[in-house]
Amino acid sequence: MRRKEDEKLLTTSSERGVKQYKYLYRRMLDEGNIRTAYKKLRKGKTKRKEIQYIDAHLDEEVEAMRIMIENTRPGAEHPELGYKPRKRKPKYIREHGKRRTIYMPEIHEQWLHHIIVLILEPIITATAYPYSCGSFPGRGAHYAKKRLVSWIRRGKGIRNFAKIDIRHFYESVRIEILMRELTIRIKDEWFLHVIRVCLIGFKKGIPLGFYISQWLANYLLEPLDYFITVTLGFQITERYMDDIVIMDDNKKRLHTAIAKIKQFLGQRFRLKLKRTWQVCKFWYCKGKRIVKGKEKRWIIGREIDYMGFLFSRERTGIRKSIMLSATRLAARMEKQKERRQGYFKRHIEAMLSYIGWFSCTDTYACYYFYIKPFVNVGKLKKIISKLDRRANQNERMETGTVCTAA
């Protein structure tokens, strides 16, 4: 009996009657797809010398890319012309207190990644869970926030919540397991071989910085979405990459679900949950009570800390660390103004980004007292607009699209 239950976990309905895709490698060789992928690649990169060179020799580069893909398949006539990954030096960045390893591929590698994603995108999005967010076009943090807020406002099935996170998700994904999951739906050995070649050098872990990584990660977690929503039967659940929120009235049911999710991740993907998973009563105001002679609200439960937002029944706030960073930056810019010093461009861009957090949350009081008196948002936007126009004008002058009068 135990063996049959394990087989059910490893073979969910995503394999039963699933649509299979063939002849994908042939689509990679299509000149129209190669050009479309390059148009997506060059967005925001037109200042780079490699992009300018490709623009000047586009027909030759498209043909060279087609030849490279054609000779990457196993058994090619000229394997020396095929794609060979280069040695990559990792870069290390700190984001929200975490140290991340980033790999920057060469421009032709990025082009190849865009070609692969151009073919994989309709396959992945066709069966993806509607509320699996992050790295999907049109499904960013704001989309996920609106969906979760609408569930909270409806007020049904939200008495308790569970918040879980996969431990070192990108670093822990095994390439063999990823390729096994891809073969369930993709029946094109040459296309899978190209993906495997792109990931050569990474025995364990999907590299951050690769355009294909975020799409492959979402594809890999698609069976988990099905397991939570259909097998376990939770209707109010949302995933932002490897962060998952599940809401339900029954706390015991949530605890049981986490135990089964641990088993599912371990048996199918050999992944683990972080020990910081939690099952809590959702924020609720039970009334008012007197504490030390003062009348205060009687709050039960916790807010949901998710994607940098703090969700409660009445309002949506911002995570404390983000709010502190925004207020401190505003104070620093005020000091620069008092000293009659100019602003750094990175500070202006960061402040405008923080303003976006305040504009989509219920935090106007914080903005009114700690940011608005010190920062003129309209002037900051004019400065950035002026810098962008100047950069675009210089770029047109360099490429020869703007000529001076004789």
C-alpha positions in Angstrom: 0.0 0.0 0.0 2.8 2.4 0.9 4.5 1.8 -2.5 1.3 2.6 -4.4 0.9 5.9 -2.4 4.5 6.8 -3.3 3.8 6.1 -7.0 0.7 8.4 -6.9 2.9 11.2 -5.6 5.4 10.7 -8.4 2.7 10.4 -11.1 0.1 13.1 -10.7 -2.5 13.9 -13.3 0.0 16.2 -15.1 1.3 13.0 -16.7 -2.1 11.3 -17.4 -3.4 12.3 -20.7 -1.0 15.2 -21.0 -0.5 16.8 -24.4 2.9 16.0 -25.9 4.9 18.3 -28.1 7.2 17.3 -31.0 9.2 19.0 -33.8 10.3 21.9 -31.5 13.9 21.7 -32.7 12.7 22.4 -36.3 11.0 25.6 -35.0 14.3 26.7 -33.5 15.8 26.7 -37.1 13.1 29.0 -38.4 14.5 32.4 -39.4 11.4 34.2 -38.3 11.7 32.8 -34.7 15.4 33.6 -34.6 14.7 37.3 -35.6 11.8 37.6 -33.1 13.9 36.3 -30.3 16.6 38.8 -31.2 14.1 41.7 -31.0 13.2 40.6 -27.5 16.8 40.3 -26.6 17.9 43.8 -27.7 15.3 45.7 -25.7 17.2 47.9 -23.2 20.6 46.8 -24.5 20.9 49.0 -27.6 24.0 50.8 -26.1 26.0 47.6 -25.9 28.7 47.3 -28.6 27.8 43.6 -29.3 24.2 44.6 -30.0 25.3 47.4 -32.3 27.5 45.0 -34.2 24.7 42.5 -34.6 22.4 45.3 -35.8 24.9 46.3 -38.4 25.3 42.6 -39.6 21.9 41.2 -38.8 21.4 38.9 -41.8 24.9 37.4 -41.3 24.3 36.9 -37.6 20.9 35.3 -38.1 22.4 32.8 -40.5 25.3 32.1 -38.2 22.9 31.5 -35.3 20.9 29.1 -37.5 24.1 27.2 -38.4 25.1 27.1 -34.7 21.8 25.6 -33.7 21.8 23.1 -36.6 25.2 21.8 -35.6 24.4 21.6 -31.8 22.2 18.5 -32.2 23.8 15.1 -31.7 25.2 13.6 -34.8 25.6 16.9 -36.7 27.9 17.0 -39.7 30.0 19.9 -38.3 29.9 19.7 -34.5 32.8 22.2 -34.3 30.3 24.9 -35.5 27.8 24.0 -32.8 27.2 25.8 -29.5 29.9 25.4 -26.8 29.3 27.0 -23.4 32.1 29.2 -22.2 33.6 29.3 -18.8 31.5 31.7 -16.7 32.8 33.7 -13.8 30.1 34.1 -11.1 29.2 37.5 -9.7 27.9 37.9 -6.1 25.2 40.3 -5.1 23.4 41.0 -1.9 19.6 41.2 -2.1 17.4 41.6 1.0 20.2 40.3 3.2 20.8 37.2 1.0 24.0 36.6 -1.0 23.2 35.4 -4.5 25.4 34.0 -7.2 24.7 35.4 -10.6 26.0 34.1 -14.0 26.1 36.5 -17.0 26.0 34.6 -20.3 27.6 35.9 -23.5 25.3 37.8 -26.0 24.9 34.8 -28.4 24.1 32.5 -25.4 21.4 35.0 -24.4 20.1 34.9 -28.0 19.9 31.1 -27.9 18.1 31.3 -24.5 15.5 33.7 -26.0 14.9 31.3 -28.9 14.3 28.4 -26.5 11.9 30.4 -24.3 10.1 31.7 -27.4 9.2 28.0 -28.1 8.7 27.0 -24.5 6.5 29.9 -23.4 3.2 28.8 -25.0 3.8 25.3 -23.7 4.4 26.4 -20.1 1.7 29.1 -19.9 -1.0 26.8 -21.5 -1.2 24.6 -18.4 0.3 26.8 -15.7 -1.8 27.5 -12.5 -3.4 30.9 -13.0 -2.1 32.3 -9.7 1.5 31.1 -10.0 3.2 34.4 -10.3 6.7 35.7 -10.9 8.6 35.6 -14.2 5.4 35.2 -16.2 4.4 38.1 -18.4 1.7 40.1 -16.8 1.9 38.1 -13.5 4.2 40.1 -11.4 4.0 41.1 -7.7 1.1 43.6 -8.3 -1.0 40.9 -10.0 -0.4 38.5 -7.1 -1.2 41.3 -4.6 -4.5 42.1 -6.3 -5.5 38.5 -6.3 -4.7 37.9 -2.6 -6.4 41.2 -1.6 -9.6 40.1 -3.4 -9.6 36.8 -1.5 -9.2 38.6 1.8 -11.9 41.1 1.0 -14.3 38.2 0.2 -13.7 37.0 3.7 -14.4 33.2 3.2 -11.9 30.5 4.0 -9.2 32.8 5.4 -9.3 32.1 9.1 -5.8 30.6 9.0 -2.9 30.7 6.6 0.3 28.7 5.9 3.4 30.3 4.4 6.1 28.0 3.0 9.3 28.5 1.1 11.5 26.0 -0.7 15.0 25.9 0.7 17.7 27.2 -1.7 15.4 26.4 -4.6 17.5 27.5 -7.6 20.7 26.0 -6.1 19.1 22.7 -5.2 17.3 21.8 -8.4 19.0 18.7 -10.0 19.5 18.9 -13.8 18.6 15.2 -14.2 15.3 15.7 -12.4 14.6 18.8 -14.5 15.2 16.9 -17.8 13.1 14.0 -16.6 10.2 16.4 -16.0 10.7 18.0 -19.4 10.6 14.6 -21.2 7.0 14.1 -19.8 5.6 16.6 -22.3 8.4 17.3 -24.8 9.1 14.4 -27.1 11.9 16.0 -29.1 15.3 14.7 -28.2 17.3 17.3 -30.2 15.4 20.2 -28.5 16.1 18.7 -25.1 19.7 18.2 -26.0 20.1 21.9 -26.7 18.6 22.7 -23.3 21.0 20.3 -21.6 24.0 21.8 -23.4 22.9 25.3 -22.1 23.1 23.9 -18.6 26.5 22.1 -19.0 28.7 22.9 -16.0 25.8 23.0 -13.5 25.4 19.4 -12.1 23.1 20.8 -9.4 21.2 24.0 -9.5 19.6 26.2 -12.1 21.9 29.3 -12.7 20.5 32.6 -11.7 21.0 35.1 -14.5 20.0 32.8 -17.4 16.8 33.8 -19.1 15.7 30.1 -19.4 16.2 29.5 -15.6 13.0 31.3 -14.5 10.9 29.5 -17.1 12.3 26.1 -16.3 11.8 26.8 -12.6 8.1 27.6 -13.2 7.7 24.5 -15.3 9.3 22.3 -12.7 6.9 23.6 -9.9 3.8 23.1 -12.0 3.1 19.6 -10.6 3.3 21.1 -7.1 0.6 23.6 -8.0 -1.6 20.8 -9.2 -0.9 18.8 -6.1 -1.9 21.6 -3.8 -5.0 22.8 -5.7 -6.4 19.5 -6.9 -5.0 16.6 -4.9 -5.1 18.5 -1.6 -8.1 20.6 -2.6 -7.1 24.1 -1.5 -8.9 26.8 -3.4 -7.1 29.9 -1.9 -3.5 29.4 -2.7 -0.9 31.5 -4.5 2.8 30.9 -5.5 5.3 33.6 -6.2 8.3 31.6 -7.6 9.2 29.3 -4.6 7.1 31.2 -2.0 3.7 29.7 -1.4 0.7 31.0 0.6 -2.2 28.7 1.4 -5.3 29.9 3.3 -8.0 27.8 4.9 -10.4 27.8 7.9 -9.0 24.5 9.3 -5.5 24.8 10.9 -5.1 21.0 11.2 -5.8 20.7 7.5 -3.0 23.1 6.8 -0.5 21.2 9.0 -1.4 18.0 7.2 -1.0 19.7 3.9 2.6 20.9 4.8 3.5 17.3 5.8 2.3 16.0 2.4 4.0 18.8 0.5 7.3 17.9 2.2 6.8 14.3 1.1 5.9 15.3 -2.4 8.9 17.6 -2.8 11.3 15.1 -1.4 10.1 12.1 -3.4 9.6 13.8 -6.8 12.1 16.7 -6.8 14.5 15.9 -3.9 13.8 19.4 -2.5 13.2 20.5 1.0 11.1 23.2 2.7 12.7 25.9 4.8 12.4 25.4 8.5 10.8 28.8 8.8 7.4 27.6 7.4 4.5 28.7 9.6 0.8 28.0 10.1 -0.9 30.9 11.9 -4.2 32.5 12.5 -4.8 35.3 10.1 -4.9 38.9 11.4 -8.2 39.6 13.1 -9.5 42.5 15.3 -11.6 41.0 18.1 -12.5 44.3 19.6 -11.0 46.8 22.1 -9.7 46.3 25.6 -8.0 48.5 28.2 -4.3 48.0 28.7 -2.5 50.2 31.4 -5.4 52.6 31.5 -5.5 53.0 27.7 -8.0 51.6 25.2 -6.3 49.5 22.6 -7.4 47.2 19.8 -7.4 43.5 20.6 -5.6 41.9 17.7 -5.4 38.2 17.2 -3.1 36.4 14.7 -0.5 37.7 12.3 -0.3 39.6 9.0 0.9 37.8 5.9 4.4 38.8 5.1 4.6 38.0 1.4 6.4 39.6 -1.6 7.4 42.6 0.5 3.8 43.4 1.4 2.0 43.0 4.8 -1.5 41.8 4.2 -4.3 42.2 6.9 -8.0 42.2 6.7 -8.3 46.0 6.7 -5.2 47.2 4.8 -2.1 46.3 2.9 1.2 47.6 4.2 4.9 47.4 3.4 7.5 45.2 5.0 9.4 47.1 7.7 12.8 46.8 6.1 11.6 48.3 2.8 9.8 51.1 4.6 12.9 51.9 6.7 15.1 51.9 3.6 12.7 54.4 1.9 12.5 56.8 4.8 16.3 56.7 5.4 16.9 57.4 1.7 14.5 60.4 1.8 16.4 61.8 4.8 19.7 61.4 3.1 18.5 63.2 0.0 17.2 66.0 2.2 20.7 66.4 3.7 22.2 66.5 0.2 19.7 69.2 -0.7 20.6 71.3 2.4 24.3 71.1 1.5 23.4 72.2 -2.0 24.7 68.9 -3.4 23.3 67.1 -6.4 21.5 63.7 -6.2 23.0 60.5 -7.4 21.1 58.9 -10.3 20.9 55.6 -8.4 19.3 57.4 -5.5 16.7 59.0 -7.7 15.8 55.7 -9.3 15.7 54.0 -6.0 13.4 56.6 -4.5 11.0 56.5 -7.5 10.9 52.7 -7.0 10.0 53.2 -3.4 7.3 55.6 -4.3 5.7 52.7 -6.3 5.4 50.7 -3.1 3.6 53.6 -1.3 1.3 54.2 -4.3 -0.1 50.7 -4.3 -0.5 50.2 -0.5 -2.3 51.8 2.4 0.7 53.6 3.7 -0.1 57.3 2.9 0.5 58.4 6.5 4.1 57.2 6.3 4.6 58.9 3.0 3.0 62.1 4.1 5.2 62.5 7.2 8.6 60.9 6.2 8.9 61.3 2.5 6.7 64.0 1.0 8.3 66.9 3.1 11.8 65.9 1.9 11.4 64.7 -1.7 9.7 66.4 -4.7 8.6 63.4 -6.8 7.7 65.5 -9.8 11.2 67.0 -10.0 12.8 63.6 -9.6 10.8 62.3 -12.6 11.8 65.4 -14.7 15.5 64.7 -13.8 15.3 61.1 -14.9 13.3 62.0 -18.0 16.0 64.6 -18.9 18.8 62.0 -18.4 17.0 59.4 -20.5 16.4 61.9 -23.3 20.1 62.9 -23.2 21.2 59.3 -23.3 18.9 58.5 -26.2 20.1 61.5 -28.2 23.8 60.5 -27.6 22.9 57.0 -28.7 21.3 58.2 -32.0 24.4 60.4 -32.6 26.7 57.5 -32.2 24.7 55.2 -34.5 24.4 58.0 -37.1 20.6 58.3 -37.1 20.8 62.0 -36.2 22.8 64.3 -38.5 23.7 67.9 -37.8 22.8 70.6 -40.3 25.6 71.8 -42.7 
